[in-house]
Amino acid sequence: MKDVIVIGGGLAGLVNAILLKRAGLSVTLFEEKKYPFHRVCGEYISNEVVPFLKKNDLYPEELKPSQITQFHLSSIAGNSLRMSLDLGGFGISRYRLDEWLAQKAKAEGVEIIHERIVKSSFHKEVFTLESKTGEQHLSKLTIGAFGKRSALDKNLKRTFLKKRSPYLGVKYHIKTGEVDTDEIALHNFKGGYCGVSRVEGEVYNLCYLSHRSGLKKHGSIPKMEQELLAQNPYLKKIFSQSEILFDKPEVINEITFEKKEPVFDHMLMSGDSAGMITPLCGNGMAMAIHAAKILSELIVENLAEGFNRAKLENDYKSLWDDLFASRLWRGRKIQKLFGSSMISESTVTLGKRFKPFANYLMKQTHGTPF
């Protein structure tokens, strides 16, 4: 039986696994796919995480992440606002970053198993986890870091699944001359918005969130991009004059921003499994890293004091809410300013005329360094 099993090998899962292994615990991480692979993700990380990453030798300097210092926002009609980012961030592909962290985890002694966990039960202080192949794995603690939406969520009967989500996410990597190397651009279209920013080298990440009604109306993703997204002149130019590096897009359906539980059936949720911020600047990546930090520290502290599961769960719920609940709520409110012709136009115009308003909105999407 393992001290800790981590389900999901994204940022939250990998950082948890590394920190807990360094603390002397036996850790197994389950990730269905083999690294490297792409994820639907904004691939921009707020600089709030940099002090923590550097302190723990987890900043991917050797991957040469891009440095993002500018923000470009456009309405559906093409009215645009450009401004400097007070905190800024860096761009890095999940294809490279997750593989790099996985290699670090293995070097630390984390066992990584490429299987899907499909069932979880908790009885007499022990988790029994069943993989797709039917094998059972036991642990004292289980961390759920399996992302936005999972078959395991259904098995656990999590409450957020009761409400269907109308959103889908689409991602490409491109080469383009239409976006500055140091900016993150956020371009509105009817029913959604599209983020573009540089990751490594000459590669840019293009990732958009769209209401599914757009896909239903136009019949396919390419037609939706040609007839809906291209109504924004910036997006029209990006799609028509850029080289798309994927044979087909990465797509995820039913992205939900409903409130989730940081702890469910004694499983400690981390990253998007605990709650997903609207992807206005891709700061879900920063939140995933921060959540992994606080959870790992609480586990180590609790074990040192003799282990009290109820206290650990209550402490994590409380700290998670203190750090992230209001940020997620603000993200949901700010999201309403995007994807509408009239509101997006008003937001850009107001931001151009009153820079304090624009700065205020930006600060609501970024956290503070830790």
PyMOL commands that set and color helices and strands:
alter all, ss='L'
color gray80, all
select helices_A, chain A and resi 11-22+47-55+61-63+94-108+151-156+159-162+212-218+221-227+229-231+233-241+271-273+284-304+309-335+341-353+355-365
alter helices_A, ss='H'
color red, helices_A
select strands_A, chain A and resi 2-7+27-30+44-46+66-74+80-91+111-113+117-123+126-131+136-144+167-175+183-189+192-198+204-211+243-244+250-255+263-264+267-269
alter strands_A, ss='S'
color yellow, strands_A
deselect
rebuild
show_as cartoon
